[in-house]
Amino acid sequence: MTDDDHSPDDSPLPSLSSPHDRDPGHPPAGIRWATRPETAADIAAVHAVNAAAFPTEAEADLVDALREDPSAWLPGLAYVAEAPDGSLAACALLTRCLVAGEPAVALAPVATAPAYQRRGAGQAVVRALLDAARLRGESLVLVLGHPEYYPKFGFVPASRYGIRPGFEVPDEAMMALVLDGSAAVARGTIEYPAAFGV
């Protein structure tokens, strides 16, 4: 997982983690991040943002592989944030995963171009993506990420819901967000898309 300053090299599955900007929660005065669903015209730029945000191109390649998997890819749940000049500042993706056979979505990867880190672009794209998922009727989002960053969106340790990954990670790093409190939350093991390799 990359967290600008914090890059836990001991993360067992960097492809499941999410790099993002650790901003104070507010973009600088005068900057508004326009967010929108990814389009076909954005694919190369999304690859470039992911490649620049991580030490290797593994996450960029992961996004490409997920895009080709119809059981994982959810049209309309890949979002970008645009910089004032129209270039892509950040991107985030939700794909289908399962918890004990019940549908959920996995947030990964989240990436911010180095030039725009710590300026709110990552936070803006995650918030827009979560709103889109809520409007589509998704009820549960899972993320393996930095426990100091994702709680600002409402994420809590997934273990509180009896949800766990099928691999060892620190409990506080595997998080869940319930988008629809009226729906029952499945308990059990997370099954990720094949592209994640777990």
Stockholm file with secondary structure:
# STOCKHOLM 1.0

chainA/1-198         MTDDDHSPDDSPLPSLSSPHDRDPGHPPAGIRWATRPETAADIAAVHAVNAAAFPTEAEADLVDALREDPSAWLPGLAYVAEAPDGSLAACALLTRCLVAGEPAVALAPVATAPAYQRRGAGQAVVRALLDAARLRGESLVLVLGHPEYYPKFGFVPASRYGIRPGFEVPDEAMMALVLDGSAAVARGTIEYPAAFGV
#=GR chainA/1-198 SS CCBTTBCCTTCSCGGGSCCCCCCCSSCCTTCCCEEEECCGGGHHHHHHHHHHHSSSSHHHHHHHHHHTCTTTEEEEEEEEEECTTSSEEEEEEEEEEEETTEEEEEEEEEEECGGGTTTTHHHHHHHHHHHHHHHTTCCEEEEECCTTTGGGGTCEEGGGGTEECSSCCCGGGEEEEESCTTSCCCCEEEECCGGGCC
#=GC SS_cons         CCBTTBCCTTCSCGGGSCCCCCCCSSCCTTCCCEEEECCGGGHHHHHHHHHHHSSSSHHHHHHHHHHTCTTTEEEEEEEEEECTTSSEEEEEEEEEEEETTEEEEEEEEEEECGGGTTTTHHHHHHHHHHHHHHHTTCCEEEEECCTTTGGGGTCEEGGGGTEECSSCCCGGGEEEEESCTTSCCCCEEEECCGGGCC
//
